Amino acid sequence: MIYRKRNLLWAWVCVVVLALCVDVPAQRKSKKKPAPAKPPTELTKLREEYVKATNEYKASLGKLLPYYENDVKKAEANLEKSKNLLAEGLIPKKQVEENERELAVAKQKIAETNRALTSADEQIAAVLVEAAANDEIAKNLRLAKQSLVRTAAFTRYTGAGGWNLSDAWKVQRFFSDTFSKQLPIAVFGQGAIHDRWRLDHRNAMDIQLHPDGPEGRALLDFLQKNGIPYLAFRSAIPGTATGPHIHIGRPSHRY
């Protein structure tokens, strides 16, 4: 009986030791160090700096508002006082009119400040939205031919085939025939801004037209009908576009 108990105990010890031996490598495997985070790109840094600068601008505007509001209160009090004095015949009407103008100017400052604050919020929101959109497009660089991607600030058309800058004459001829003037080319091939942003723009050209204007819409329609790839920017995107324009050619890849 004692011998049997010893055998059972020994068998149990062997099972436990075997289990520990199996678990140790598994534990070692599970404790692998996570892959180091990728350093932020230049574009990410530009966007972060833009958002930071815009927030600082908003903060400075917010500090001015109380002073402007105080100016309105003073102007209102002065106007009320001048109206009473005018009623008593103690001052000329011209003085009341001057106080009315001062009040209007004080109120205008508040209105302009509030508009600037709203615009700053919209700009920050646009940058964040476009950053997410760009990241999504970057994951799908090989979009199907003739695909159209629209976001709040830009439209991308992948085109039907190849594009070469030597074909620019086709676009120029269409524009001159349609509008009886030269195509407003801002940058033909690589430009200084593309060097600074490290963008390969050698096989593209930027057209100084707003994509939502009549000439811009006509140009985009021509490009799509002829399978020519483009990016139509409606606003500035830090590190990508300085403002509204039409980029003819494939997207400029960062190098």
JODA-V606666 format. One record per pair of residues at least 24 apart in sequence whose C-alpha atoms are under 7 Angstrom apart, sorted by the first residue. I is the first residue (numbers start at 0). J is the second residue. Records with the same first field share a line. If there is no record, write none. Layout:
I = J  J
This chain:
42 = 238
45 = 237  238
46 = 237
50 = 123
53 = 119
57 = 116  119
60 = 112
64 = 109
67 = 105  108  109
70 = 105
71 = 102  105  106
74 = 98  101  102
75 = 102
126 = 236
145 = 226
152 = 232  233  234
153 = 230  231  232  233
154 = 230  231  232
155 = 229  230  231
156 = 228  229  230
157 = 228  229
158 = 223  226  227  228
159 = 226  227
160 = 226
162 = 227  248
163 = 202
164 = 202  203
183 = 207
196 = 238
197 = 253  254
198 = 251  252  253  254
199 = 251  252  253  254
200 = 251
202 = 248
203 = 246  247  248  249
204 = 246  247  248
205 = 244  245  246  247
206 = 244  245  246
207 = 244  245
208 = 244  245
209 = 233  243  244
210 = 244  245
